[in-house]
Structure formats: structure tokens, C-alpha cells
């Protein structure tokens, strides 16, 4: 059936071969520059507790160089926390199945019930 059909209404013409090579060179050089710039920036994660979705979608608060997250946001990020008196938090990370103890640093009242996100 395919061999019986012929199209006589138009034709396909490729552009210049030189423009094709220019486009390929520009594309490859952009990929190379992006790769090198991404590899040169050494980034450390803000917390080993948060996943990438939790890092970019949830709001953390800083105090003395330490990130804090409230308990409801921590639960949405997969961190089930239990505060034991004022000494610290027991945190169960659902994503990694880890049970951790995080000591509560000295912080003002609004950070007293927030989960400290240590490195």
C-alpha cells in the first residue's frame, strides 16, 4: 500500500550543511559549558534529613547558621519527631528508615519546638 502512494504536492529540502555544523557546535559547546560550571561549584547539602523536594518546597528558618523546620513541615518531609523534654528530638526518617537523636541547641522561644537540621 505504501509503495502505491506518491506525494506530488511538495518536497523536502534540507538546509545548509554548514549551518547544521554550526548548530551542532553551539549545542555541544553549551552542554560542555553547563557541565563544567556544574562540576566546579562544590555544593554541600543544607541538611542530610531533607530530600530535594523538601529542600526546595518547604521553608526553613536559620538561626546561628543552623536550619530549623517546624514539626508539621518535617512530617510532610518524612521526618516524624518526638521532643523529649528540652534536651533534644528523637527523629524517625521515613524515607531512609533511620532513627536519630538530635540534641536541641540553645535557641530563642520561637525555635524551641522546631526540628534542628544538622549536617
C-alpha positions in Angstrom: 0.0 0.0 0.0 2.8 2.4 0.9 4.5 2.0 -2.5 1.4 2.9 -4.3 1.2 6.4 -2.7 3.2 9.2 -4.1 3.1 12.8 -2.9 3.4 15.4 -5.7 2.3 18.5 -3.7 5.6 19.4 -2.1 9.1 18.4 -1.5 11.5 18.3 1.5 14.7 20.3 1.3 17.4 20.2 4.0 19.1 23.4 4.8 22.8 24.2 4.5 25.2 21.6 5.8 27.4 24.4 7.2 24.5 25.7 9.3 23.9 22.2 10.6 27.6 22.0 11.8 27.3 25.5 13.4 24.2 24.4 15.2 25.8 21.2 16.4 28.9 23.1 17.6 26.9 25.6 19.5 24.8 22.9 21.1 27.8 20.8 22.1 29.7 23.8 23.5 26.6 24.9 25.6 26.4 21.4 27.0 30.2 21.5 27.8 30.0 24.9 29.5 27.0 23.8 31.6 28.7 20.5 32.6 32.0 22.3 33.6 30.1 25.1 35.5 28.1 22.5 37.4 31.1 20.4 38.3 33.1 23.5 39.5 30.6 24.6 42.1 31.1 22.4 45.2 27.7 22.5 47.0 27.1 20.9 50.3 23.5 19.9 51.2 21.9 22.1 53.7 20.7 19.0 55.6 21.0 15.3 55.2 17.5 15.0 56.6 15.6 16.7 53.7 15.1 15.3 50.3 15.4 17.6 47.3 11.7 18.2 47.2 11.7 19.1 50.9 14.7 21.4 50.4 13.1 23.4 47.7 9.4 23.2 48.5 9.5 23.7 52.3 10.5 26.8 54.2 13.3 26.5 56.7 14.4 29.2 59.1 18.0 30.0 60.1 19.4 30.8 63.5 23.1 30.9 64.3 23.9 29.1 61.0 21.6 26.2 61.7 18.4 25.5 59.7 15.2 24.8 61.6 11.9 23.3 60.3 8.6 23.2 62.1 7.2 19.8 63.1 4.3 19.9 60.6 6.6 20.6 57.7 9.0 18.0 59.0 6.2 15.4 58.9 5.4 16.4 55.3 9.1 15.9 54.5 9.0 12.4 56.1 10.5 13.3 59.5 8.5 12.0 62.4 9.8 13.8 65.5 9.3 13.4 69.2 10.7 16.0 71.6 12.0 14.6 74.8 11.8 17.4 77.4 14.1 20.2 76.4 17.1 18.0 75.8 16.5 17.1 72.2 14.5 15.4 69.5 14.1 11.8 68.5 13.6 11.8 64.8 12.5 8.9 62.6 13.3 9.4 58.9 10.6 7.5 57.0 12.4 7.8 53.7 15.7 6.2 54.9 14.3 4.2 57.9 16.7 5.8 60.3 16.0 6.6 63.9 18.2 9.5 65.1 18.6 11.7 68.2 19.2 15.4 67.6 20.3 17.5 70.6 18.4 20.7 71.0 20.8 23.7 70.8 20.2 26.9 72.7 17.6 28.8 70.7 15.0 31.5 71.4 11.4 30.7 72.1 10.1 30.5 68.5 12.7 27.8 67.7 12.1 25.8 70.9 9.7 23.4 69.2 11.3 23.4 65.7 13.5 20.5 64.5 17.1 21.5 64.1 18.5 20.2 60.7 22.1 19.5 61.4 24.5 18.4 58.6 
